[in-house]
Amino acid sequence: KAGVTQTPRYLIKTRGQQVTLSCSPISGHRSVSWYQQTPGQGLQFLFEYFSETQRNKGNFPGRFSGRQFSNSRSEMNVSTLELGDSALYLCASRTTVAGANVLTFGAGSRLTVL
Amino acid sequence: EDQVTQSPEALRLQEGESSSLNCSYTVSGLRGLFWYRQDPGKGPEFLFTLYSAGEEKEKERLKATLTKKESFLHITAPKPEDSATYLCAGFKAAGNKLTFGGGTRVLVKP
């Protein structure tokens, strides 16, 4: 079974630009969540989608947005990029194994803002 | 405010030198706790889910335990390949909004 796939793996943007990141969850998983990881703040929750509906949102400005498609693939968008948006963006899909929650992460998309 | 704190921030061990990592939490309505391992440049890799005080889970040289206020990850006789950052995260009843700790960077020297 393929894991969580994120594209692109690396990208460089300049301040003021926008970026779109893509995530394909494990086949059959309908729940997708996004996290930002930086050296200073660690891993922080961005948002969560289930069956194309946003169920939860973290404390990030409106420049950060996302969506989920009918095939469960998800995208997140960051507009008007700032230097502080440089981070590893991680996507995760959730399933239940033997009654336990398991959240599986992708390898991430490393964004550098110059 | 929900909070998860891990200690120590960094740990240097000799191969075979067992140790424990701590994860203390104050998460209202906590449903359970995850432990993950993260290697540089990669996404976190799932290790364990713990739900109730007294619960223990084991995998190879790792053993995770949970009390009402904290969780421990014991590394028994570590090997250099156990070098990684270990993350714990609390989650609530619904959804995937995890509250992560800052992680413990473990370096195991041969």
Interface residues (C-beta under 8 A of the other chain):
Chain A: V4 S31 S33 Y35 G42 L43 Q44 F45 E48 F50 R55 N56 G58 L90 A92 R94 A100 N101 V102 L103 T104 F105 G106 A107 G108 R110
Chain B: R31 G32 F34 Y36 G41 K42 G43 P44 E45 F46 T49 Y51 L87 A89 F91 A94 G95 N96 K97 L98 T99 F100 G101 G102 G103
